[in-house]
Amino acid sequence: MAGAAMPTSTVKANIDTKKSYLFPFILVTSLFFLWALIHNMSPILIPHLKKACQLTDMQSAFIDSAVFAAYFLMALPAGAVMKKFGYKAGIILGLCLYAVGAFLFLPAASTRDYTFFLGALFIIATGLTFLETAANPYVSVLGSPETATTRLNLAQSFNGVGAMIAPILGAKFILSGTELSKEQLAAMSPDALQQYLVGEASTVKIPYLVIGVVVLLIAALFVVTKMPEVVEQEDEKFDETAGTKGSIFRHRHLIAAVVTMFFYIGGQVGVNAFFIRFAKYTAGIGEKEAAVLLGSVAGLGFMIGRFFGTFLMRTVKPQTLLALYGVVNVALILIAMTTKGQVAIWTVLAVPFFMSIMFPTIFSLGIKGLGGDTKFGSSLIIMSIVGGAIFPPLMGLISDNSNIQMAYILPLICFAVVVWFGTKGYKLDKAH
């Protein structure tokens, strides 16, 4: 679903709180939509490039691997660049990388070179790493400190908008709706087959050209817009020496959170990555209809679920709700793996609603009580999202050797780990 905003240091800015920062806020909020757009376009690209480049399920899943590997490898360099040159410069660089990667889809489509596509996605995701690193601190200083949380929640809601819109746009402008069997492809003449494959690959050109142009325009607006200076500072409520009394690995609940986040992100990405293939296999639903369902039902459910879960946490402990939602998702996927037709489809579509609170809840429970180790602990949890690069190819491998329905055993295992963390893992430090 929508990408999760990366945590940042406490920030401050020397600004006039009476001054209107409405336009800068709109610009920064657009970043939340832009990275959600790319994350939620992956479930469209996976079945589409599988056709256009004649890939196995495992090979097609490297689309997610390219994106999440960039986050894992480039998060620390992105932070270093912004520490030296500032957040505004980092955002502009990130947007430029995003646009370059989008433009590279054109030659990639012309050559039908899958590694070219993966390289373009890695460049886009590198840009996203810069954007996600900078967005939160900017939102926090674009106005009164008293309303910072409200602004952040509003900005993050555009993650949900991107989660809904991306699959629907992909269905309309990228997916052709033509799904030929192996037998039909084998019966085509070489010229007809080549024409079909080139036609399929070419459908990404206009959408990604438009995306690249829009992103460059937003970068230009950042160049000419006066933005407040964001200054990092240590969180004063933590004892600066607290992180020096031993290895960070003594915080067993943190390690549990790192492991759980690795599995959770793998499960989250995997559920959506193969939904279009799952819909075809279990219910005979075409790629266009499945993509619309993914956006209008799963994407909307994810957004509503985050607000509803936040409301429930007023009366239900976060760890209890996390464990309960994990149990529900294990049950839903088990049903999806053992049924066919509409029952299988709608149980998978219901999963994102219950995934919605998992990332922020795992994260907050993982860093609780770390004191001076909080920044390092946060970085470890964020780096564990590399699970999103590993689990989809494993699901593809299972699918290639069995079927896509059986591949959902991996998300089931991932949510079982979430259940463990919500019941046991979060309190491993109680005796420490």
N, C-alpha and C positions, 0 to 999 in steps of 0.2 A: 504494500500500500504506500501511503505517503511516507517519504523519508523523514526520519526523526532529526530534529535540530540538534546540532552538536552543542554540548555544554561549554561554557566559557568562564573565564575568570570574572570576579566581580568587577564592574566597570563604573566609571564616572565620567562626567563631561562638564566643562564650564560653559553652560548655556543659560540663556535667559528663558526661564520657564514660562514667561508670558508670551513669548514669540511663538507663532504658529509653525509647527513642523509637519503640517498635514501632507504636503507634497513629498518631502523626504520620506515620511512614513509610508505613503502609498508606494513609493519606489522600493523601499526595503521589503514591504509586504509582498510585492510582486515576486521577490526571490523565492518565497515559500511556495508559491504556485509553480515557479519554473522548475524547481528540483522535483516536486511531486509529479510534474508532467513527464519527466524522463523516467522516474522509477516506475510509474504506472503505464508507461508505453512498452516496457519490457515484455509483459504477457502478450502483447500484440506482435512484437518482433519475433518472439520465439517460434510460434507456428508459421509466421510469414516467411522468415528466412529459412526455416526448415524446408519449405516448399521451394523457394527461389534458389537456394544454394544446394538443395538435395542433401540434407543433413540427417543424421540420426537424432533421436531425442536427446541423447547425452551431448552431442556436439551443439545442438541448438541452445542448450542450457548455459553454455559458456557466455551467452549474452549477459546474464546476471553476474557471472564470475568476473567479467571485464569491469562491470560497474563497481562491484563491492571490493574488488582488488584495488581499485584506484583509491577508494576511501581508506583502506588499510595502509597502503603504501604512501599516500600523499598527505595524510592528516597532519603529521608532524612538520613536514616541509611547508605546508600552507600556513600553519601557525607561526613558523619562524619568519616567513616572508612578511606577514602582517605585523609581527612584532617590530620588524625593521622599517617597513615602509608605511604602515598604517592600514586601518581597516578599509578605508575608501579605496585605496590603491589595490588592496586585495580583492575587493568586490569587482572592480573594473577588470582586473586580470582574469578573475574567475569567469566573468561574463564573456570575455574575449575567447578564452579557451572553450567555453560552452559553444560559442558560435562557430569557431573553427571546426570542432568536432561535428557539429550539425552539417556544415558545408561539405565535410569529407564524405558524408553519406552519398553525395552525388557521384563522385568517381567510384566509390565502393559499389554502388548499384550498377554503374556502367560496366564494371569488370566482373561483377558477381563474385568478388573475392571475399570470402567470409572473414579472413584474418584482417582485411581492410576495415570491414564493419566493426570488428572487435576493437581495433585500434582507435577508430573514431569514437566509439563508446567510452573507451578508457580516457580519452582526452576530454570528452564531455563531463565524465564523472570527476575528473581532476578539477575541472572548473567548479563543479557542484561542491566539492570539498572546501574550496575557498568561500563559496557563498554561504554554506551552512555554518562555517566557523565564524563568520562575521555578522550574520543576521541577528542573532539574539542580543549581542551587546548594543547594536544600533537601535533595535526596538526599545530597549530598556532606557535609552537616554533621549529619545525623541519626544520629550514632553515631561510632565511632572513625575517625580519618583513615585508619588502616591498611586498613580494610575499605570505603572509599568507592567504589573501582572495582567491587567485588563488588556493592554495593548498587545502583549505577547500572546495571550489567548486568542485575540482577534486575528493576529497575523498567522498563527498556527492553524486557524480554521481554513485558511486558503490551501493548506496541505490537503484537506478533505475535498475541497473543490477540484484540485488537480487530480485526486484519486478517482473522482467521478467522471471528469471530462475526458481524461486521456484515453481510456478504452473506447469511449464513444467516438471520439475523433479518429482513433485508429481504425475502428470498424468502418467509418464512412470514407476515409481518405486513403487508407493503406491496404486493408484486407479486400481482396477482389471477390470473395465468396465462391471462387472456383476451387474445388477440392477434388483432385483427380486421384484415383487409386493407382497402385503400382502397376496393375494390369493395363489401365488406360494409358499411363505414361509409356509403358513398354510397347504399346501398339502404335504410338505416334512415330511419324518419320523424324529423322534427325533434325531437319529444318523446322518442322512444326514444334518439336520439343524445345529447340533453342529459342524459337519465337515466344513460346509460352513462358519459359523461364526468365527471359529478358523482360517480358511484360510484367511478370510478377515482381521482379527486383526493382523495376522502374517506379513502382507506385510510391516508394518512400521518398523520391526526389523532391517533389513539390512540397509535401509537408515539412520535411527537414530544411528545405531552403527557406520556407516561411518562418520556421522556428528560429533559424540562424539570423535572419534579417531582424526579426522582432527583438531578439536578445541583443544584437548590436545596437539597436535604437535605444534600448534601456541602458546599455553601457554608456552611450553618448549622453543620455540624460543625467547619469551619475557624474559624468565628467563636468557638466556645466552647472550642476546643482550644489549649492553650499550645504555641506553636511557638518554636524558638530564633531569635534575631535573626541574620539573614544580613548580613554586612558585606563589601562589595566591597573588594578591594585589588589593586593591580597585581602582576603576576607578577614576583617579584624576580629571576628568572634572566635577564630581558631588560634590556638597556641602555636606559634611558629616553630617551637621545638618539638611539638607532638609527633611529627613525622620522622624524627631522628632517633627514636628510642628502640628501633628494631626494624627488621625487614617488613615491607608492606604485606608480604605474604603471611604475616601472623594474623591478619584480619581474615579469618576463614569465611565469614559471610560475604566479604568482597570477592574472594576467589569463587565462591558459589555463584555470585551474581555474574561474574565474567563467564563462567561455564554456561550458566542458564541463558545469558544473552546470546552467546554463540549459537545455542540450539534454537532459541526463540526466533532470532532473525532468519536462521535457516528454514524454520517451519513457516514463518510468515511469507517469505519470498517464494518458497516452494508451492504453497497452497495456490497462490495466484499465477505463478509462472506457467503451470500446465493446465490451468482451468479450461482453456479453449479446447485443448486436446482431450481432457477429461469429459467435457460436455459432448464431444463428438462420439467418444467411445461408449459412454454409458447411456446416452439418450438420443444420439443421432442429431444433435443440434448443430447447425452450421456455424462457421467461424464468426460471421458478422453478428448473428443473434447472440452467440455466447459472449462476444466482446461487449455488447451493449448491456447484457446482464451483469457482467463483471463491473462495469462502471456504475450503472443505475441502481443496482441492488447491493453488491458487495462494497463498492466505494461509498455509497450513501450510508450503509450500515456501519462502516468503520468510523465515519465522521459522527454520526448520531451516538454511537457507542462510547466515544470518548467523552462527550458531554454527559451522557447518562451515567457512565461510570464515575465521573467526577462528582456528580450529585450523590450517588450511592455512598461514596467514601465519607460523606458527612456522618453517616451512621454505621458503616461497615468498615472494619479495619482493612487497610490496603492489602495486606498479605492474605487475609481471608478471601477477599474478592478476587485476588489474583489466582489463588488455588481453585476457587469455585469456577471461575471462567476457564481455567485450564482443564478441569474435569469435563465441563460442557464441551469443549473443543475436542477432547479425546473421544467423547461419545459421538459427536457429530461426524468426525472423520471415520470412526469405526462403522457407523451406519453407511456413510458414503462409499466405503470400500466393499460393503457386503450387499448392496442393493443396486438397482438399475433405474433408469428413467428419471422422472421428476423428483422422486425422493432423494436420489443420489445428488442431483444438481442442487436442490435447495438446501440440503444439509451443508454442502461446501460453501454455498453463498452466504450461509448464516455464520460461518466461522469468523470472518473479519470483524463482525460486531463484537465478538468476545475477545478478539486480539487487541482491540483498540486501546485498552488501558495497560497492556502488558509492558511495552517498552518503558514508559515513564515510571511505572511502579517497580519494575525490576531495578531500574537505574537508581531511584530514590532509596530503596531498601538496601542496595549494594553500597552506597556511599555514606549511609547513616553512621554517625559516630566515628568517622575516620579522622577528624581533627585536621592536623597539618598534612595528612596523607590524602586529603580529599581531591586535590587537583590530579595527582598521579593516579589515584584510584579511578577517577572519572575517565582519564585517558585509556586506562586498561579496559574499562567496560566498553568504551566507544570502539576501540580496536577489535573487540570481539565480534563486531558486526560482520567480520569476514566470514562468518557462518553463511551469510547470504551468497558468498562466492562458491561455497563447497557443496551445500546440500542439493541445489538444483541439478548439477551434473550427476550426482549420485542417484537422484530420482530418475533422471534420463537413462542412466545405466540399467536400473531396475526395469524401466519401461521397455527398453530395447530387448531385454532378455525375458520379459514376462508381458506386462501390459501397464498402461498408465494408471489404472485403478489401483493396482498393487503398489505402485510407487508412492502412494500416499501413506504407506506405512511409516515413512520417515517423518513427515509432519506430525503424525500421531505420537511417535517417540519424542519428538521435540516438545510437544505440549505436555507430555508426561513429565519431562524434566521441569517444566514450569510449575506443575503441580507440586513436585518435590520441593522446589524452592519456596513456594508459598506456604508449605506446611512445616518444612524442616530447615532448608538451606539458609533462609534469611536470619535465623537465630543461632547459627553455629558459633557466634562469638559471645553468647550469653555467659559462658563460664570463663571468658578471657579477662 
